[in-house]
Amino acid sequence: MTMGAQELKVKICGIRALEDALVAAEAGADFIGMVFVPERHRRITPKEAKVIVDGVRNSGGPAPRIVGLFADQAIEEVAGIVEFCGLDLVQLCGKESVEYAGQTGCDVIKVVHVAKSATATDDAGTGAKVKEFSGVGHLVTLDRYVEGIQGGTGVGFDWGVAASLSQAGHPFLLAGGLTPENVSKAVTEVHPWGVDVSSGVETNGKKDHAKIRDFMHKARATPKAI
C-alpha cells in the first residue's frame, strides 16, 4: 500500500447502510469501514455488507476503498468474508500477529491500541508495535486502548504519542474521539497520514450525514505537513 506524502486520507467507519456509504463516498472519503466483530453494536452481516459494497461500486460516483473490521477471528472466516463481499482491505482490531496479517489475502490496516498511560516521552511500546507492522507494508491505525473493547473505542489519547511517531516518519491513521469539532486541531498537531472516525459523525447512534460532510470538509481544509 502506497503511504507517501500526499493529501490527508479520511476513513468513515461503522457504516451499516448504503445511504450512509454513498454520502461518505460523495463527500470524498478514501475508505469506508464495516464491522464484522462479534458483539459490537455496529456489526453487520456479510449479506448486508455485500449490498453496500455493490451499491457503492455500481453508483457511478466516487468509489472509496472498502474495509472490513475483524478482531481475533479465524483466518478462514476473515478470508471468506473478504471474498464474498469483495472487500479491499481488512482492519485487524485484536491481538493479531504480523504472520496472521500476512494470511488475509488483501491489504491490511492493523489497529495499535495506545495505553492510557502512554506519553510522547514514554509511549508504552506503541512505537515498536507500529514499526513491526508498518515495516512489512501494513498500514496502522492508532486508537486508545480500552479494556474489553475490540475495535474503535471512541476515546481519545495523548496526541503527543502520535505526533512523535509522525515526526519520526511513521505513517498512520489517527482514531479515537475525533469529531468535526476537533479534527482540524488533530491534523495540525499530529500530522497523521489519515484520520478515522465513527461515533464522532453519529447522532443518537446513527450516522449523521451533516456531520459526515462537516468532518470531511474540516479534515481536508486543514493544512497537512509534508
N, C-alpha and C positions, 0 to 999 in steps of 0.2 A: 504494500500500500504506500503510495507516494505521500510524504509528510513534510515537504519543504515549506519555505516561507511563501505564504500566499494569503488570500482573503480568509478571514475568520470563518471556520466551519461551525454550523449550528445543527444540533440534533434535538428533535422534538420526540420525546419518549412517552410510553404509556398509551399509545394510540389504540383505540378499541372500536372505532367507527370509520367507515370510508369517508364520510363527510369531513371528519377531523383531519384525516390524512390528506385529503385534497386541499384543504385550507392551508395546512402546513407546507405542502408542496408548492402551492401558488405563491405563498409568502416568501419562498426561497430557501426552505430548509434543505440542507445537504443530506441529512439522514432522518428517517423516522423509525422509531423503535416500537416493538410489540413484545409483551411479556408472556413468556411460557413457563415461568417459575411457579411451581405448585403453591397454593395457599396465599398468593399475592392477589390483592383485590382487583388489580388491573389485568389479571391473566385472561387470555382469550384462547380459544381452541384453534388447532391448525386449520379447520374448515373456515372459521371466521377470519382468520388471518389471510388465507388464500383469496378470499373475496376482496380484502383490502389491497393485497399485492396486485391482483389482476386489475382491480378498479383504477389504481394509481397508474399502472403501466399502460392501460388502454384509454386513459383520459385524454390523451393528445396534448397534455400540458407538461409542466416540469416533472421529472421523474427522479426524486431523491433515492439514494441507496437505502435499502430496507434491511433493518436489523432485527434479529430475534434475540431476546434476553433469556438466558438459562442460568441455573445455579446448581452445581454438583449433581447433574443428571447424567444418566447413562449415555455414553457417546453414541450408541446406536439410536437412541431416542432423538438426540440432537440432530444427527445426520439425516434421520428420516424426515424430521420436520423441515430442515433446510431444503431437502429435495422436493418434498410435497408442496411447500409454499413458494419455492423459488426465491429464498432469501439471499441477499447479497453478503451479509455478514452475520456472525454471532457475537453477542456480548456475553462474556462469562463473568458471572457475578458472585461466584462462590470461592472455593479454595482450589480451583483447578490449577494443574501444573502446566509448565511450558510444553511438556510432552503431550498432555491431553489437548491443549490448544492446537497442536500441530496435526491432530487427527480429525478436525471438524470438516475439512474439505472446502473451506472458504476463508475469507479474511476474518480476522478476529479483533475484537475490542476486549481487553481484559480490565475489569474493574479492580483497581488497587484501593483498598479501604485505608483511609488515613485515621490514625488513632486520635482520640480527643486530646491526648497529651502532647501530640506532635507539634513542634515549632520549627521555625526556619533554621535554628541552630542545632536542634535535635529532632530529626524527622521520624524517629522511632521505626526506622527501617523502610520508610516509604521509597526513598530514592533507589535503594538496592532492588526493590521489587519492580519499580518502573524500568530500571536498566535491564533486569532479567528478561522482561517481555519485549520491550522496545528493541532490545539488542538483537532479537531474531526476527524483527519486522512486524511485530504486532503493535497495534495502537493501544493506548492506555487511557482509561477514564479515572480521574481522581475523585473519590467520593468519601464522605465521612463514615467511619466505622460506627455502627450501632448494633449492640448485642442482639442476636436473634433475627436480624433482618438481612436477607439476601437480596441484592438489587438496590435500586435507588432508595435513599433514605429521606431525602428532602431536608436534610440537616446539614448546615454549613460546617466548615473547619477553618483553621488558621490559614488564610491565603498566603501568608509568608512562606509556608511549606511549598506551595505550588509555585510561587514566584521564584524561589531559589532554584527549583528544578528547571523552570523556563529559562532562567539566566544561564543555566549550565547547558542549554541546548537540547533539552529533552521535550519532544512534542507530546501533548496530551490534551484530552478533553476535560474541562473543569465542570464538575457537577456538585450538587449538594446545596440546596437552599437558594438557588438562583431564581430571580423574578424579573419582570420588566423594570422594576424599580432599582435593582442593584446590578444588573448585568453590565451596564456601562462602567461602573466602578470596578467590577471584577476584571473586565478586559483591560482596563487601564492599569490596574495594579499588578495583575498576574501575567498578562500577555500570553494566554494559552493558545494552542493550535486551534482549539474549538471549545464550544460550550454545550452543555447537555442539560435539558430541563424537562420536567414532567409536571409535578404538583404545582410548580410556580406559574403555570399557564392554565390552571384549572380554577373553577368556581364551584363550590359545593361538590367536589369530587369528579366533576366532568370538565372536559376540555372546553376552554372559553376562547372562541375564535378571535375576539378582540384582543385578548391577552397574547395569543399566539402571534398575531400580526405586530403588536406593540413590542414584544420581546425580539422578534426578528429585526424590526426596524432599529431598535436601540442597540442591539448587538452589532449590527452591520454598520451603523453610523459612527461607532466608536473607533478611533484610530488604533490600529494594531501594530505592535512592534514587529520589525522585520529581523 
